[in-house]
């Protein structure tokens, strides 16, 4: 599976590490906004011994048509910015390149744009692409369907400098028909990300917790998503669609 990666910040570097260590992926290139590290070898920069010669390219050094022609890939994994898909999306879709994006939030207009792209290829969007958090959301929806009368509290914890409410927490609240205003937020130290859903029954309590220990968890999820979506028909997908095939359960929405 040939992979192109957009974004080389902290999470992008972690995802690149996972991709390079996988025998199922060939990381062909990385695109970043600036010319810093331009044409550096990704494995060399990350200190990973690998025969892969994937290079780092600046976004503006060539057109996406030229990039995809000279450096063909099967799937794009996007950890960059909310506007990137508007630039590379049309060319990627026209070539049938699958798109897996882990951007935490998009304007509604961009979501509509991606759905249009999905008529030509496979597009998967997950605000939090870790396998664990998406499993947690499925489990939470199942539990709520069993016991809709329970009290539900949602707590999200992140690093001190994160100002906005977690996009993942917002998605969880939407899936459970909770109000965004009821989300409890904690900001402390260098917490990567922790989400807890508390179900308060009359005589018992159930807590569903997911904690990201390191950003490589996002790379593992992106790799799983990329492998899973490649075998699908053209369409707009989420991680639920990839995970539910492993369970003999009714698809809750």
C-alpha positions as CSV (number, residue, x, y, z in Angstrom):
1,X,0.0,0.0,0.0
2,X,1.6,3.2,-1.2
3,X,1.0,6.1,1.2
4,X,1.4,9.9,0.9
5,X,1.3,11.9,4.1
6,X,0.1,15.5,4.5
7,X,1.3,17.2,7.6
8,X,4.6,16.8,9.5
9,X,3.9,18.4,12.9
10,X,4.0,16.4,16.1
11,X,1.2,14.0,15.1
12,X,2.3,13.8,11.5
13,X,5.8,12.7,12.6
14,X,4.3,10.1,14.9
15,X,2.1,8.8,12.1
16,X,5.1,8.7,9.8
17,X,7.0,6.6,12.4
18,X,4.1,4.1,12.5
19,X,3.9,3.9,8.7
20,X,7.7,3.3,8.3
21,X,7.6,0.6,10.9
22,X,4.7,-1.2,9.2
23,X,5.3,-4.0,6.7
24,X,1.9,-3.2,5.1
25,X,2.7,0.4,4.1
26,X,5.2,2.2,1.9
27,X,5.5,5.8,2.9
28,X,6.3,7.4,-0.5
29,X,6.4,11.1,0.5
30,X,5.5,13.7,3.1
31,X,4.1,17.2,2.3
32,X,4.6,20.1,4.6
33,X,3.9,23.8,4.3
34,X,7.4,25.1,4.7
35,X,10.6,24.4,2.8
36,X,12.4,23.4,6.0
37,X,13.6,19.8,5.7
38,X,12.9,19.9,2.0
39,X,14.0,16.7,0.2
40,X,15.2,15.2,3.5
41,X,14.7,11.5,3.8
42,X,11.8,10.8,6.2
43,X,13.5,7.7,7.8
44,X,16.8,9.5,8.2
45,X,15.1,12.5,9.8
46,X,13.2,10.4,12.2
47,X,16.2,8.2,13.0
48,X,14.6,5.0,11.7
49,X,16.6,2.4,9.8
50,X,14.4,1.7,6.7
51,X,15.0,1.0,3.0
52,X,12.1,3.4,2.3
53,X,13.4,6.5,0.5
54,X,10.3,8.6,1.1
55,X,11.2,12.3,0.9
56,X,9.8,15.5,2.4
57,X,8.4,18.0,-0.1
58,X,7.2,21.6,0.3
59,X,3.6,22.1,-0.6
60,X,4.3,24.7,-3.3
61,X,7.3,23.2,-5.0
62,X,5.1,21.4,-7.6
63,X,1.5,20.9,-8.6
64,X,-0.5,18.0,-7.2
65,X,-0.9,16.7,-10.7
66,X,2.9,16.5,-11.0
67,X,3.3,15.0,-7.6
68,X,0.7,12.3,-8.1
69,X,2.1,11.6,-11.6
70,X,5.7,11.3,-10.5
71,X,5.1,9.9,-7.0
72,X,1.9,7.8,-7.3
73,X,0.2,6.6,-4.1
74,X,-2.9,4.5,-3.3
75,X,-4.0,6.5,-0.3
76,X,-3.4,10.0,1.2
77,X,-3.3,10.3,5.0
78,X,-4.0,13.9,6.1
79,X,-2.8,15.3,9.5
80,X,-2.2,18.9,8.1
81,X,-4.9,21.6,8.1
82,X,-8.6,22.0,7.4
83,X,-8.0,23.7,4.1
84,X,-5.5,21.2,2.6
85,X,-8.1,18.8,1.2
86,X,-9.6,21.7,-0.8
87,X,-6.3,21.9,-2.6
88,X,-5.2,18.3,-3.2
89,X,-8.7,16.7,-3.1
90,X,-9.9,17.2,-6.7
91,X,-6.7,15.9,-8.2
92,X,-6.5,12.9,-5.8
93,X,-10.2,12.0,-6.4
94,X,-9.9,12.2,-10.2
95,X,-7.1,9.6,-10.0
96,X,-9.0,7.4,-7.6
97,X,-6.6,8.0,-4.7
98,X,-8.2,7.2,-1.4
99,X,-8.3,10.0,1.2
100,X,-8.0,9.4,5.0
101,X,-8.2,12.6,6.9
102,X,-7.8,13.0,10.7
103,X,-8.5,16.8,10.9
104,X,-10.4,17.5,14.1
105,X,-12.9,19.9,12.6
106,X,-14.1,21.0,9.2
107,X,-16.6,23.7,8.1
108,X,-19.8,22.2,6.9
109,X,-19.0,23.5,3.4
110,X,-15.8,21.4,3.4
111,X,-17.7,18.3,4.6
112,X,-20.0,18.8,1.6
113,X,-17.0,19.2,-0.6
114,X,-15.5,15.9,0.6
115,X,-18.8,14.1,0.0
116,X,-18.7,15.3,-3.6
117,X,-15.1,14.0,-3.9
118,X,-16.3,10.6,-2.5
119,X,-18.3,10.1,-5.7
120,X,-15.0,9.5,-7.4
121,X,-13.0,7.8,-4.7
122,X,-13.1,6.6,-1.0
123,X,-13.0,9.4,1.6
124,X,-12.8,8.6,5.3
125,X,-12.9,11.4,7.9
126,X,-12.4,10.8,11.6
127,X,-11.9,13.8,14.0
128,X,-10.1,11.3,16.3
129,X,-8.7,8.4,14.3
130,X,-7.5,6.3,17.2
131,X,-9.0,2.8,17.2
132,X,-9.7,3.0,20.9
133,X,-11.8,6.2,20.9
134,X,-13.9,4.9,18.0
135,X,-14.5,1.6,19.7
136,X,-15.5,3.6,22.8
137,X,-18.1,5.6,20.9
138,X,-19.6,2.4,19.5
139,X,-19.8,0.9,23.0
140,X,-21.3,4.1,24.4
141,X,-24.1,4.1,21.8
142,X,-24.8,0.5,22.5
143,X,-25.1,1.1,26.2
144,X,-27.3,4.1,25.8
145,X,-29.6,2.1,23.5
146,X,-29.9,-0.6,26.2
147,X,-30.5,1.9,29.0
148,X,-31.6,5.3,27.7
149,X,-32.7,6.4,31.1
150,X,-29.2,6.7,32.5
151,X,-27.5,9.9,33.5
152,X,-24.5,10.6,31.1
153,X,-21.5,12.8,31.8
154,X,-18.7,13.5,29.4
155,X,-15.3,14.7,30.5
156,X,-12.4,15.5,28.2
157,X,-8.8,16.2,29.3
158,X,-6.0,17.7,27.2
159,X,-2.7,19.5,27.5
160,X,-2.6,22.9,29.2
161,X,-2.4,25.1,26.0
162,X,-5.3,23.5,24.2
163,X,-8.0,26.2,24.3
164,X,-10.9,24.9,22.3
165,X,-13.2,22.0,23.3
166,X,-12.0,18.7,22.0
167,X,-13.4,17.9,18.6
168,X,-13.6,14.3,19.6
169,X,-15.7,15.2,22.7
170,X,-18.1,17.2,20.5
171,X,-18.5,14.2,18.2
172,X,-19.1,11.9,21.2
173,X,-21.7,14.3,22.6
174,X,-23.5,14.4,19.2
175,X,-23.5,10.6,18.9
176,X,-25.1,10.5,22.4
177,X,-27.5,13.4,21.8
178,X,-25.8,15.5,24.6
179,X,-25.4,19.2,24.6
180,X,-21.9,20.6,23.9
181,X,-22.4,22.9,26.8
182,X,-22.5,19.9,29.2
183,X,-19.0,18.7,28.2
184,X,-16.5,19.0,31.2
185,X,-13.0,20.1,30.1
186,X,-9.8,19.7,32.0
187,X,-6.5,21.4,30.9
188,X,-3.3,20.3,32.7
189,X,0.3,19.7,31.9
190,X,1.1,17.6,28.8
191,X,-1.9,15.3,28.7
192,X,-2.1,14.0,25.2
193,X,-5.8,13.2,25.3
194,X,-8.3,11.5,27.7
195,X,-12.0,11.1,27.2
196,X,-14.4,9.6,29.8
197,X,-18.1,8.8,29.5
198,X,-19.9,8.2,32.8
199,X,-23.2,6.3,32.8
200,X,-25.0,6.8,36.1
201,X,-27.4,4.0,36.8
202,X,-29.6,4.1,39.9
203,X,-27.5,1.3,41.6
204,X,-24.3,1.2,39.6
205,X,-21.9,3.3,37.5
206,X,-20.3,2.4,34.2
207,X,-17.2,4.4,33.1
208,X,-15.9,4.2,29.5
209,X,-12.4,5.7,29.3
210,X,-9.9,6.2,26.5
211,X,-6.5,7.7,27.0
212,X,-3.9,8.4,24.3
213,X,-0.6,7.6,25.8
214,X,1.4,8.9,22.8
215,X,0.6,10.4,19.4
216,X,1.6,7.1,17.7
217,X,-1.9,6.0,18.6
218,X,-3.2,8.3,15.8
219,X,-0.7,6.8,13.3
220,X,-1.9,3.3,14.2
221,X,-5.5,4.3,13.7
222,X,-4.7,6.0,10.4
223,X,-2.9,2.9,9.1
224,X,-5.9,0.8,10.1
225,X,-8.3,3.2,8.3
226,X,-6.1,3.3,5.2
227,X,-6.0,-0.5,4.9
228,X,-9.7,-0.8,5.6
229,X,-11.0,1.8,3.2
230,X,-9.0,0.6,0.2
231,X,-11.2,-2.4,-0.1
232,X,-14.4,-0.4,-0.1
233,X,-16.5,1.1,-2.9
234,X,-16.4,4.9,-3.5
235,X,-18.1,6.7,-0.8
236,X,-17.8,8.9,2.3
237,X,-16.9,6.9,5.4
238,X,-16.1,7.3,9.1
239,X,-14.2,4.9,11.5
240,X,-17.5,3.5,12.7
241,X,-18.0,2.0,9.2
242,X,-14.6,0.3,9.4
243,X,-15.1,-1.1,12.9
244,X,-18.7,-2.3,12.7
245,X,-17.7,-4.9,10.2
246,X,-15.9,-6.7,13.0
247,X,-19.1,-6.9,15.1
248,X,-22.3,-8.8,14.6
249,X,-24.4,-5.9,15.9
250,X,-27.0,-3.5,14.6
251,X,-25.4,-0.3,13.3
252,X,-26.5,2.4,15.7
253,X,-26.7,6.0,14.5
